[in-house]
Amino acid sequence: MDLKEKKILVTGGDGFLGRFVLEELEREGVRRRDMIVPRFPEVDLRRWDDCARAVEGVDAVVHLAAKVGGIGYNRRNPATLFYDNIVMGAHLMEAARQGGVEKFLQVGTVCAYPKETPVPFREERLWDGYPEETNAPYGVAKKALLVQAQAYRQQYGMNVIFILPVNLYGPGDNFDLEDSHVIPALIRKCVDAAESGAGEITVWGSGRPTREFLYVEDCARGLVLALKNYDDPEPVNFGSGQEITIRDLVELIVGLTGFEGEVRWDADRPDGQMRRCLDTSRAEVFGFRSEVGLKEGLDRTIHWYRTQRRQAE
């Protein structure tokens, strides 16, 4: 798909990932006036009429808008996470079909994979079992949108593609400890403790689970590559290929932030899925591979958080 002269709807375009997607689209020659970014509450994608209006005159849709959060948020809000994510995606995809949209990119989640998926996760394993319980409603909602995407391609010939990123991190992430993911939560705890002289921080779980993380700018670049160059029905993993234990991640962030106190592990808190790491070979077919290593990405993210913290004082 030649993106120049195209009008592109980017839901969630003013969010964490969305801002980088807009920058990447601009680098590809898409004019800012041709990037439509619906903003809540003026546009509520849970409402059909709002979705129908949002896709009017649009050539392509990048659907990033989602209700998300860490383990704690998922445990407190399973119904909200299921309902909001499935309804937004279902309405928007149908509205795009009715509106004659040329291409639709749906972003999924690594949480859609079964709890016992062998590492590295391969896309064909998506249907081998039920997701890990702490984030199953969110993961199932996103996986249902893959079914919709493939059904719309089969029945209507609609060009819908589906991308499965691992956990993202980077500048502009959500650092609210009530609903943030693991990296921004750890960065905030360590930076705040280092600057206040606190003697300890508390981290959920045992530290034994492994995770894979993708720098947000890498993901944005990959999504635009997929929008340009990928047209197949199979879902595609996006990741860095680097698996790390939560304990080693904590040690890395502790070192980068200069926190010198004690790390307390709260073993009464859930670990979540024990291992997560993706096979990303399918994405290489259309030219995507991550470029920013974990240490470099964490350095950039910590610098951004410290800068924002100082500016807010």
PyMOL commands that set and color helices and strands:
alter all, ss='L'
color gray80, all
select helices_A, chain A and resi 16-27+32-34+48-54+71-76+78-98+110-112+123-125+133-156+182-196+216-229+246-257+281-284+294-312
alter helices_A, ss='H'
color red, helices_A
select strands_A, chain A and resi 8-11+35-36+60-63+103-107+160-165+167-169+200-204+210-215+236-238+243-245+262-266
alter strands_A, ss='S'
color yellow, strands_A
deselect
rebuild
show_as cartoon
